[in-house]
Amino acid sequence: MTVFAVEYVYAADSTATRDEQRPEHRAWLAGLAEDGRLLTSGPYGDGAGALLIFKVQDEARLNDLLKQDPFAVAGTIAGIRTTEWTPVIGLLAAHAS
């Protein structure tokens, strides 16, 4: 399993749609956290995007998963940056192996 840092950049005009979709989006994330695929997530303080940390088999599976996000389905995400990440120190370091 590989840890990935995923950065969302929200579409500038998507605030109302995100507000509407947020309960479904968070329920989707909660399910992924429950089964161990999502390690943590949260929005940036400026509201322009979010950081999500996943642990999945590979990037292809991650990309398939991200397409299911209610925010993605609703078209509120303008950009996604995905980076393989190795936490070395701290709470998430145990998930790197």
N, C-alpha and C positions, 0 to 999 in steps of 0.2 A: 504494500500500500504506500501511496505517495501523498505527501502534504502539499497542498496548493493554496497560495494566497490569491484571492480573486478580488479585483477592484471593480466596482460598478461606478459608472458615471451616468447620472440621471439626465434624461432629456429636460431641457430648460423649462418647457411648458407642461410638465407632467405632474405637478404637485397635486392637483385635484384628483387625478387618476390614481396616483400613489396612495393618497389618503383613503380613497375608496377601496383599493386593493390590499391595503396594509394588513387587515385581519387574516385574509387568505394567504398572503405572502408569509406572515409570521407563523401561521399554522403549518405551512409547508416546511419552513425552516425548523420548526420545533420537531416535526417528524424526522427530519434528517439528523438533528442533534440526538434524538432518542435512539436512532439506530447506529450512531457513531460516525456518520459520514460528514457531519458538520461539527467542527470543534468549537467555533465561536463566530459571531457576526455582530455587526452594528453599523449604524449610519455615521458618516462624518459630521462633525459639529456644524459645518456650514450648510448642511443639507444637500450638497452637490452630488453625493454618492455614498458608497458604503464599502466596507471591507468584510470579506467572508473568508474563513479558513476551513478548508475541506480536507478530509483524508479519504481518498478513493483509489481504486486500482490503477487508473491511468487517465491521461488528459482527455482521451476520446470519451470515456465514461463521464468525466466531469462535464464536458461540453454538452453531452446528451442530457445530463441532469439539469444544467443551467437553463436549457430551453424550456423546462417544465415550471420554472419559477413564475408565479402569477404576475410579477412585475414584468418579466420578459414577454409573457403572453399578451399582456395589456399594452406593450410597446413603450414602457416608461424608461427603459434602459437605452441610453444613446451609445454607450461603449463599455466594453469589458476588457480588462487586462488580467491575464492568467499567468502566474509565475510559480514554477516548482520551488518549494521553500523548505529549508531544513532548520527547524527551531533547535537551538543548541542549549540555551539556558532558559530557565523559567518554567512556568506551568505547562506549556505545550511541548517542551522538549521530550517528554516521555512518549509522545505520539510520533516522533520522527523515525522510530525503528520499527 
